[in-house]
Amino acid sequence: MKSQISFWMTQLDEPLTPRATLTSDITADVVIIGAGYTGLWTAYYLKQQSPDLKVVMVEAEVAGFGASGRNGGWVIGGLLGEERILAKLGADARADMHHILQGLPDEVGRVIQKENIACDFRKGGVIYAAARYPEQEKRMRSWLANLHSLGYTEADYYWLNPSELAEQLIVDRAYGAVFSPNLATIQPAKLVRALARVVEALGVPIYEKSPVTDWQPGVVTTPQAKVTADWVVPAIEGYAATLAPFDRYQLPVQSLMIATEPLSASVWDQIGLNRGQAFSESSRQVTYGQRSADDRMIFGARGGYQFGGKLRTDFHLTTAETELRQYLMGEMFPVLKKANITHRWGGNLGMARRFMPHMLLDRQHQLALSGGYGGEGVAATNLGGRTLADLILGKQTNLTRQPWVRKEGSVYRLSRWEPEPLRWLGYNSIIRSFVHEDQTLANPHAPAWRRKLALAIAGKMESLMC
Ligand SMILES: Cc1cc2nc3c(=O)[nH]c(=O)nc-3n(C[C@H](O)[C@H](O)[C@H](O)COP(=O)(O)OP(=O)(O)OC[C@H]3O[C@@H](n4cnc5c(N)ncnc54)[C@H](O)[C@@H]3O)c2cc1C
């Protein structure tokens, strides 16, 4: 089972033997559906603040089965859509938001240290490299200027010229990069499995192989038994398709990854990344990578979307899916063009209609919800867990006042995805325009007019997303 989930899971010492299944009806103060980071962080912060609260978790498979046990391990000091949120805020609110978001990797690191979790946490920052075609430099410079106009400083995000970039990351065609120190890398499966043990030790039972098949206010039903609780926390993110009505608000989109065999020191001398930095090559293919603690190159890129919001369950990558990732990686690092790919996997992540996360407390339906992180959920789930804990405990805090906490307080008022076939057509048209842009710009012989047109179409399509 480990290898069917991800490369990361294969590195664990423990077997993935499921914990007990829920076999008889129980009551609790809070029931959490899903034992990924969102559910586990929520349980953790609830128990930190209110040790006597009765919190239980029900998980369809085993803790970490979802995206939390599969991801790229970027602990990002930011949120999907944060620039659009910041643009609407005044200076004080911006400063507050910067403080919260930039502090996310440190908060994750603090708990990791406090709870003695070994998950290869390294705060080495992130390199958004313009590394494949010249248009990437313009795009990255304009992104940097926008971040600075929104109140981020030179200490938060700064430009690396090609020779500064080469001190950290050696790429074939270096045009420069945006660097941010506010990102850590982790071994994600080690974190999620350890967090499950931590919350269990705090008195939170995790019932595994117990899929929730129905939800009503205050009651969740699994195949053998029910949990009745004051609050239900659906922490199912990319699996929202499994449980109505959450499927209307979070769409399952895939991200797919590859890992090489451990690479020799001489190969790493030709790449860099010697202090835990993460990197991306900054195209709209949404690529991300890191050097694992055992010296593999871990590299991922955006995957597809299935008609009707159908959940993808088989993550044996097709030849085309593997080759695309290998091609993108080889474009950056020619030394890896023929590298031995030992692992291929992927997972479902949850995309909200407004392409930014939402958190809310819905009193009428006894729900506390956090999700829609897109591909930027590792740190955001920590924010979600802390925020939901405050909301459930009735605390008005700086976290509960933030703009991603939805004031309307009803799950049914979140923006819905369009019905099919509009969703599928829309998503695929946008992705096609991104692929077309990438293929055109990566072709050094493409004439200027074709490059401009491809950029304009992809840019327009991207703006339609939000
Ligand atoms: C390949 C990949 C790479 C990524 N890389 C990054 C990255 O580098 N950085 C980053 O910030 N984000 C990344 N993400 C996104 C990030 O991993 C997720 O946003 C985050 O893990 C979501 O955590 P979660 O707990 O909300 O959901 P999940 O981890 O998906 O957990 C949901 C859990 O709910 C369970 N479940 C589902 N349905 C039911 C049900 N009906 N009843 C009971 N249980 C149920 C599932 O089995 C699962 O364990 C990536 C995602 C993927 C797929």
The ligand as a Gaussian input file, in Angstrom:
#p B3LYP/6-31G(d) Opt

LIG

0 1
 C        1.076000      15.639000      -5.558000
 C        0.767000      16.822000      -4.680000
 C        1.768000      17.740000      -4.396000
 C        1.517000      18.827000      -3.564000
 N        2.547000      19.629000      -3.198000
 C        2.347000      20.611000      -2.292000
 C        3.432000      21.349000      -1.783000
 O        4.593000      21.075000      -2.075000
 N        3.168000      22.364000      -0.913000
 C        1.895000      22.674000      -0.534000
 O        1.713000      23.624000       0.223000
 N        0.842000      21.929000      -0.957000
 C        1.041000      20.897000      -1.794000
 N       -0.006000      20.107000      -2.181000
 C       -1.320000      20.335000      -1.556000
 C       -1.343000      19.798000      -0.120000
 O       -0.741000      18.530000      -0.072000
 C       -2.782000      19.716000       0.367000
 O       -3.386000      20.990000       0.243000
 C       -2.920000      19.288000       1.818000
 O       -2.177000      18.117000       2.065000
 C       -4.385000      19.074000       2.137000
 O       -4.491000      18.440000       3.388000
 P       -5.926000      17.999000       3.874000
 O       -5.760000      17.388000       5.192000
 O       -6.869000      19.132000       3.759000
 O       -6.402000      16.918000       2.797000
 P       -5.838000      15.405000       2.563000
 O       -4.442000      15.254000       2.978000
 O       -6.201000      15.062000       1.176000
 O       -6.698000      14.581000       3.596000
 C       -8.045000      14.278000       3.391000
 C       -8.308000      12.950000       4.088000
 O       -9.716000      12.708000       4.097000
 C       -9.936000      11.329000       3.888000
 N      -11.291000      11.206000       3.378000
 C      -11.751000      11.542000       2.157000
 N      -13.065000      11.310000       2.053000
 C      -13.461000      10.822000       3.261000
 C      -14.701000      10.384000       3.779000
 N      -15.835000      10.428000       3.036000
 N      -14.736000       9.918000       5.052000
 C      -13.606000       9.895000       5.818000
 N      -12.403000      10.289000       5.359000
 C      -12.330000      10.756000       4.102000
 C       -8.861000      10.942000       2.877000
 O       -8.624000       9.549000       2.867000
 C       -7.682000      11.766000       3.358000
 O       -6.856000      11.050000       4.255000
 C        0.203000      19.026000      -3.037000
 C       -0.812000      18.117000      -3.348000
 C       -0.546000      17.024000      -4.155000
 C       -1.643000      16.051000      -4.458000

